[in-house]
């Protein structure tokens, strides 16, 4: 793969040099009813610039989509933690972990007795915060959800 990439880069550089150092003949280009005199190297450079702008736009689109997906996952995890339900995971399967540092990680397992008021040891919510508390209270979950909403609003204003 690397060798093929290097060969392609060399071929593109040779082609670009040939076009740029080629004939300096001028051509008339008609754009939206206006006639513009251009050279072959000018057309080549305009195409290269358009390609770079397109590549940058696609990169920004992909990054924005990934950020949006990560933010939605983070908010969903915080909301499910605030409600006290595991995310969209199947019973017995670990809940999806988020990449955010403020989001709690939860695991769920089916309870052996449905009438038990105390959560099973495997249902314990562990926090990724700096304090050593093994569980989060509903107030803490609500605070985390509010923080995520504020972060979402802050990012959308940028």
Secondary structure, 3 states (H helix, E strand, C coil): CHHHHHHHHHHHHHHHHHHHHCCCCEEEEEECCEEEEEEHHHHHHHHHHHHHHHHHHHHHHHHHHHHHHHHHHHHHHHHHHHHCCCCCCCCCCCCCCCCCCCCCECCCCCCCCCCCCCCCHHHCCECCCCCCCCCCCHHHHHHHHHHHHHHHHHHHHC
